[in-house]
Amino acid sequence: MSLRFKTQAGIPDTMPDMHSPPDPDRRPVRPPATTQLRVASIQMACELGNFERNMLRAAELIEDAARQGAKLVLLPELMPGDNTLTEQIWDTAEPLHGPTKDWLGALCRRLDIYAGTTFLEAEGADFYNTFILLDPDGKISGRVRKSPPASFEAYFFRAGSDLHWFVTPLGRIGVGICFENALYERYLELYAADIDLYLRPFSGASFEAKFPVRQCDVEMLNGALRDGTAETARTMGIPVLMSNKVGRLVTALPAGFPSQDIQFPGFSAIADSDGTLLGRLESGTEGVVVGTVTLDPARKQRQQAPNTHGRWTAKMPWWSIIWLLTQKLG
């Protein structure tokens, strides 16, 4: 195991108060205020360990979003160094106050925007998949560490203990990192927190129909990626941004499991608080989707969605138990 950067002690520039979320049955009542916000989701291909290339391409797309008036921009999961399910991923790790924070903070200052992504964070001997949102001053407005890691990811980084929401001048922002968005417990946390806006950075892949994956499973998972943004916005009554990658993930797997060659289908999207899909990028396309969303407390759903799929927020294939087993093994 090797690190490209030394870890640094300390805390983020500006971290929100980590108070406990309110009880689901006693949702906080806040004064009615309806605001509009221009937002953007970015869809791009990334190269493993090629920070310079990934950041240059992301900067082009962020600047495009800013030219279209976006004040908040969401990037895909693990955008700076990309991901793999081997020990090579540790070579992409960096401290919280490292290159990604400095690079994205400088862009936010120059463009007067908020922007967020996840990266592999190194803290002491531990690794985390960490989301940060930078504000227009280039400071950290909020941090969320992925919890739990998805499947084989548990071999390479730990689960965080952060709340999955934080308070900003834009409102109360919730974050779900890829696999987390499939978990009903994550939905319950964000529902109870009465969030105003939901950010969903993904490295969400599409599988091929080879045993044990059936064609109906492929269509089910692709449908969740494609339609989940609008469905979640409709269910919660808040705007939802989803940012995913395109390209392929070719990786060995730990513990003797067969290697994988899978595709990121994209489907990055923005949905408004009434469930209207404002835009979506299709499979294989790099680009930016931009839209103006309405943050309206009156649209929020005051009854939580029923638990109809067990631990999941949507129907999952029968072999999804493998994700949980490999997570435990890691």
Residue pairs with C-beta under 8 A, 6 or more apart in sequence:
1 87
1 90
2 90
2 91
3 90
3 91
3 93
3 122
4 91
4 92
4 93
4 94
5 93
5 94
5 95
5 98
5 99
5 122
6 95
7 95
7 122
7 123
7 124
8 95
8 96
8 97
8 98
10 96
10 97
12 96
12 97
12 132
12 139
12 140
12 143
13 97
13 139
13 140
14 135
14 139
14 140
14 141
15 140
15 142
15 143
15 166
16 141
16 142
16 166
16 167
16 168
17 167
18 162
18 163
20 163
21 163
21 165
21 189
21 192
21 193
22 28
22 192
22 193
22 194
23 192
24 188
24 191
24 192
24 304
27 192
27 194
27 302
28 194
30 194
30 297
32 297
32 298
33 295
33 297
34 294
34 295
34 296
34 297
34 298
35 171
35 294
35 295
36 292
36 293
36 294
36 295
37 71
37 72
37 170
37 197
37 239
37 292
37 293
37 295
38 68
38 69
38 70
38 71
38 72
38 290
38 291
38 292
39 70
39 71
39 72
39 73
39 74
39 239
39 241
39 270
39 290
39 291
39 292
39 293
40 65
40 68
40 70
40 72
40 73
40 74
40 241
40 270
40 288
40 289
40 290
40 291
41 73
41 74
41 241
41 242
41 243
41 268
41 269
41 270
41 281
41 288
41 289
42 58
42 61
42 62
42 65
42 73
42 74
42 75
42 76
42 243
42 268
42 287
42 288
43 76
43 243
43 244
43 245
43 246
43 266
43 268
43 281
43 285
43 286
43 287
43 288
43 289
44 54
44 57
44 58
44 61
44 75
44 76
44 79
44 245
44 246
44 286
45 57
45 245
45 246
45 247
45 264
45 286
46 54
46 76
46 78
46 79
46 81
46 82
46 245
46 247
47 53
47 54
47 82
48 81
48 82
48 83
48 84
48 88
48 92
49 81
49 82
49 88
49 91
49 92
50 82
51 80
51 81
51 92
51 99
54 79
54 80
54 81
54 82
55 80
55 103
57 286
58 75
58 79
58 117
59 103
59 107
61 286
61 287
61 288
62 73
62 75
62 107
62 111
62 113
62 115
63 107
63 111
64 288
65 73
65 113
65 288
65 290
66 73
66 111
66 112
66 113
68 288
68 290
69 290
70 113
70 288
70 290
71 112
71 113
71 114
72 113
72 114
72 115
72 116
72 170
72 241
73 113
73 114
73 115
73 116
74 115
74 116
74 117
74 199
74 200
74 201
74 241
74 242
74 243
75 115
75 116
75 117
75 201
75 243
76 117
76 201
76 202
76 203
76 243
76 244
76 245
76 268
77 83
77 117
77 118
77 129
77 177
77 178
77 201
77 202
77 203
77 243
77 245
78 92
78 118
78 119
78 120
78 129
78 203
79 117
79 118
79 119
79 201
79 245
80 92
80 94
80 99
80 100
80 103
80 117
80 119
81 89
81 92
81 93
81 94
81 119
81 120
82 92
83 89
83 92
83 120
83 203
83 249
84 249
84 251
85 152
85 153
85 155
85 156
85 251
85 252
85 253
85 254
85 260
86 251
86 252
86 254
87 156
89 120
89 156
89 157
90 120
90 127
90 156
92 119
92 120
93 120
93 121
93 122
93 127
94 100
94 119
94 120
94 121
94 122
95 121
95 122
95 123
96 121
96 123
96 130
96 132
96 140
96 143
100 117
100 119
100 132
101 132
101 134
101 140
104 115
104 117
104 132
104 134
105 134
105 138
105 139
106 138
107 113
107 115
107 134
108 114
108 115
108 134
108 135
108 136
108 137
108 138
109 136
109 137
109 138
112 136
113 136
114 133
114 134
114 135
114 136
114 141
114 168
114 170
115 133
115 134
116 131
116 132
116 133
116 134
116 175
116 199
116 201
117 131
117 132
117 201
118 129
118 130
118 131
118 132
118 146
118 177
118 201
119 129
119 130
119 132
120 127
120 128
120 129
120 130
120 157
121 127
121 128
121 129
121 130
121 145
126 157
126 158
127 156
127 157
127 158
128 145
128 146
128 157
128 158
128 160
129 145
129 146
129 149
129 153
129 157
129 160
129 177
130 143
130 144
130 145
130 146
130 160
131 143
131 144
131 145
131 146
131 175
131 177
131 199
131 201
132 140
132 142
132 143
133 140
133 141
133 142
133 143
133 166
133 168
133 173
133 175
133 199
134 140
134 141
135 141
135 168
135 169
141 166
141 168
142 165
142 166
142 167
142 168
142 173
142 175
143 162
143 166
144 160
144 162
144 163
144 164
144 165
144 166
144 175
144 177
145 159
145 160
145 161
145 162
146 153
146 157
146 159
146 160
146 177
146 178
146 179
146 180
147 159
147 160
147 161
147 162
147 164
147 180
148 154
148 159
148 179
148 180
148 327
149 156
149 157
149 158
149 159
149 179
149 327
149 330
150 178
150 179
150 323
150 327
151 179
151 322
151 323
151 324
151 326
151 327
151 330
152 253
152 254
152 255
152 257
152 326
152 327
152 330
153 179
153 327
153 330
154 326
154 327
154 328
154 329
154 330
155 254
155 255
155 329
155 330
156 330
163 189
163 193
164 174
164 175
164 176
164 180
164 186
164 189
164 190
164 193
165 172
165 173
165 174
165 175
165 189
165 190
165 193
165 195
166 172
166 173
167 173
170 196
170 197
170 295
171 195
171 196
171 197
171 295
172 193
172 194
172 195
172 196
172 197
173 195
173 196
173 197
173 198
173 199
174 190
174 193
174 195
174 197
174 198
174 199
175 198
175 199
175 200
175 201
176 186
176 190
176 198
176 199
176 200
177 200
177 201
177 202
178 200
178 201
178 202
178 203
178 204
179 323
180 186
181 200
181 202
181 228
181 232
181 313
182 224
182 312
182 313
182 314
182 316
183 311
183 312
183 313
184 307
184 309
184 310
184 311
184 312
184 313
185 311
186 313
187 305
187 313
188 304
190 198
190 236
191 236
191 304
191 305
194 300
195 236
195 238
196 238
196 295
196 297
197 238
197 239
197 240
197 241
197 293
197 295
198 232
198 233
198 236
198 238
198 239
198 240
198 241
199 241
200 229
200 232
200 240
200 241
200 242
200 243
201 243
202 225
202 242
202 243
202 244
202 245
202 268
203 244
203 245
203 249
203 264
204 225
204 244
204 245
204 264
204 265
204 267
205 249
205 262
205 263
205 264
205 265
206 218
206 221
206 222
206 225
206 262
206 263
206 264
206 265
206 283
207 213
207 217
207 218
207 221
207 262
208 218
208 262
209 215
209 217
209 218
212 318
212 319
212 322
213 317
213 319
214 317
217 317
217 319
220 315
220 316
220 317
221 317
222 265
222 267
224 314
225 244
225 265
225 267
226 265
226 267
226 280
228 242
228 314
229 240
229 241
229 242
229 267
229 269
229 270
229 271
229 277
229 280
230 240
230 269
230 271
230 275
230 276
230 277
231 275
231 314
232 240
232 271
232 313
233 239
233 240
233 271
233 272
233 273
233 274
233 275
233 276
234 271
234 274
234 275
235 301
235 305
236 300
236 301
236 305
237 273
237 274
237 299
237 300
237 301
238 273
238 295
238 299
238 300
239 270
239 271
239 272
239 273
239 293
239 294
239 295
240 270
240 271
241 269
241 270
242 267
242 268
242 269
242 270
243 268
244 264
244 265
244 266
244 267
244 268
245 264
245 266
246 264
246 265
246 266
246 283
246 284
246 285
246 286
247 263
247 264
248 261
248 262
248 263
248 264
249 260
249 261
249 262
249 263
249 264
250 259
250 260
250 261
251 259
251 260
252 259
253 259
253 260
254 330
255 326
255 329
257 326
265 283
265 284
266 281
266 282
266 283
266 284
266 285
267 280
267 281
267 282
267 283
268 280
268 281
268 289
269 277
269 278
269 279
269 280
269 281
269 289
270 277
270 278
270 279
270 280
270 289
270 290
270 291
270 293
271 277
271 278
272 278
272 291
272 293
272 294
273 293
273 294
273 295
273 296
273 299
273 300
274 294
274 299
278 289
278 291
278 292
278 293
279 289
279 290
279 291
280 289
281 287
281 289
305 313
309 315
309 316
312 320
